[in-house]
Amino acid sequence: MRKLLTLNKDGRLALRGSNGTETAIEPSRVRNVLLLIDTSGSMAGNKIEQAKSGAVDFAHSASAKGYATALAVFADRAAMVCDPVTDSAVLAKKIARLDVGIVGGTTDLASGLALAGKFAELAAVVIVTDGQTPEKPALSAALTLKTKGVEIICIGTDDADRGFLSKLATRSDLATHVLAQDMRSAISDASRLLDGR
């Protein structure tokens, strides 16, 4: 039976069968998640490699749960690396080019959270950091995101302050502090914290 794509009486897309019946087409809703990765100087070496590998794993798992993953980096300032995509291979190519120092050498998490606040629709932010940052501006930027309903998941290592990460995250159970060699698995595991469809 042939079907014709049309607008129904409510102005919505529908498939009309040859017998006249119409079936409305419901748009699929992809939710966006932002990976926000610290690329300050202290992330050099194994830590940035762990973060990059974990980011690829995360994007693959998030895509299977109906999320599009975006990537941004922060240090002295923040920058977008990749807009939200559901194809983890596209994101993997962008991730492969990441390196420390691309946006400076210090750690200013507030700039990354402010960048996250510019998203029209964002379900979650996953922060990956190894250092300390000025707390007050970061907590203020995080509060702005939380009031919009954005879930904040934090993964810290080395000098990242555990207590600060717990305050930064939406809930204290969404803040994790791991050894540097365990960053990849911690980032990958963060996808389990995302709601499934």
C-alpha positions in Angstrom: 0.0 0.0 0.0 1.4 3.4 -1.0 1.5 6.2 1.5 1.7 9.9 0.8 3.4 12.4 3.1 1.0 15.2 3.8 -0.1 17.8 6.4 -3.1 16.6 8.5 -6.0 18.9 9.6 -3.9 19.9 12.6 -1.1 21.1 10.4 1.2 18.2 11.4 3.1 15.9 9.1 1.3 12.6 8.5 1.3 9.6 6.3 -1.9 9.1 4.3 -2.7 5.6 3.1 -4.6 4.9 -0.2 -7.6 4.2 1.9 -7.6 7.7 3.4 -6.3 6.9 6.9 -3.7 9.2 8.3 -1.0 8.5 10.8 0.7 11.5 12.4 4.5 11.4 12.3 5.9 12.2 15.7 9.3 14.0 15.5 12.1 12.1 17.3 13.5 14.3 20.1 17.2 14.1 20.5 18.5 15.4 23.8 21.9 17.2 23.9 24.7 16.5 26.4 27.9 18.6 26.5 31.3 17.1 27.4 33.3 19.9 29.0 36.9 18.9 29.1 39.7 20.7 31.0 42.7 21.3 28.6 44.8 23.3 31.0 48.6 22.6 31.1 48.2 20.1 34.0 46.2 17.8 31.8 49.2 17.0 29.6 50.3 13.5 28.9 48.3 10.5 30.0 45.4 12.6 31.5 44.4 14.2 28.2 44.7 10.8 26.5 42.5 9.2 29.1 40.0 12.1 28.7 40.0 11.7 24.9 39.4 8.0 25.0 36.7 8.3 27.6 35.0 11.0 25.6 34.8 8.7 22.5 33.3 5.9 24.7 30.9 8.3 26.3 29.6 9.7 23.0 29.0 6.1 21.6 27.0 5.1 24.7 25.1 8.4 24.9 24.1 8.1 21.2 22.6 4.7 22.0 20.5 6.3 24.7 19.1 9.0 22.3 21.6 11.8 23.1 23.6 14.0 20.8 27.0 14.8 22.3 28.7 18.2 22.0 32.3 18.9 23.0 33.8 22.0 24.5 37.1 22.7 26.2 38.1 25.1 28.9 41.3 26.5 30.4 41.9 30.3 30.5 38.7 30.5 28.3 36.3 28.1 26.8 35.7 27.1 23.2 33.3 24.8 21.3 35.0 21.9 19.5 32.0 20.1 18.1 28.2 21.0 18.0 25.9 18.2 19.2 26.1 15.1 17.0 24.7 11.6 17.2 27.4 10.1 15.1 30.2 9.3 17.5 32.6 8.8 14.6 32.3 12.5 13.7 33.0 13.4 17.3 35.9 11.0 17.5 37.7 12.9 14.7 37.3 16.2 16.6 38.4 14.6 19.9 41.6 13.2 18.2 42.8 16.7 17.6 42.4 17.9 21.2 45.5 18.8 23.1 46.4 20.8 26.2 46.9 24.5 25.9 44.5 25.1 23.0 42.6 27.7 25.1 45.3 28.6 27.6 47.1 27.0 30.5 45.1 27.8 33.7 41.7 26.4 34.8 38.7 28.7 34.6 35.7 26.4 34.8 33.2 29.3 34.9 34.0 30.1 31.3 33.1 26.6 30.3 29.8 26.6 32.2 28.9 30.0 30.8 29.4 28.5 27.3 27.1 25.6 28.3 24.5 28.2 29.3 24.3 29.4 25.6 22.7 26.1 24.5 19.0 26.5 23.7 18.4 22.9 24.8 20.8 21.0 27.0 19.9 17.9 29.1 23.3 17.5 30.8 26.9 18.7 31.2 29.7 16.3 32.0 32.7 18.2 33.4 36.2 16.6 33.3 38.9 18.4 35.3 42.1 17.8 37.2 42.6 21.2 38.8 41.3 23.9 41.1 39.3 26.8 39.7 37.9 30.0 41.2 34.9 28.5 43.0 32.4 31.3 43.4 32.0 32.1 39.6 31.9 28.4 38.7 29.2 27.7 41.3 27.2 30.7 40.1 27.3 29.6 36.5 26.4 26.0 37.6 23.4 27.4 39.5 22.2 29.1 36.3 22.3 25.8 34.5 20.6 23.9 37.3 17.7 26.3 37.3 17.2 25.5 33.6 16.9 21.8 34.5 20.4 20.9 33.2 22.0 17.9 35.0 25.6 18.5 36.0 27.9 15.5 36.3 31.5 16.0 37.5 34.6 13.9 37.1 37.7 15.1 38.9 41.2 13.8 39.4 44.4 15.0 41.1 44.0 18.5 42.5 40.3 18.8 41.8 38.6 19.5 45.1 36.1 16.7 46.0 33.9 19.0 48.2 33.7 21.6 45.4 32.8 18.9 42.8 30.0 17.7 45.1 28.6 21.3 45.3 29.0 21.8 41.6 27.1 18.6 40.6 23.4 18.5 40.5 23.6 15.9 43.3 26.6 14.8 45.3 26.3 11.3 43.8 27.0 12.8 40.4 30.4 13.9 41.5 33.3 11.5 41.1 37.0 11.8 42.1 39.2 9.2 40.4 42.9 8.4 39.9 44.3 9.8 36.6 44.6 6.3 35.1 40.9 5.7 35.8 39.6 8.8 34.0 38.7 7.0 30.8 36.4 4.5 32.6 34.9 7.2 34.8 34.0 9.3 31.7 32.6 6.3 29.9 30.6 5.3 33.0 29.1 8.7 33.2 26.8 7.8 30.3 25.0 5.4 32.7 23.9 8.4 34.6 21.9 9.8 31.6 18.3 9.0 31.4 17.3 6.4 28.7 14.6 7.1 26.2 
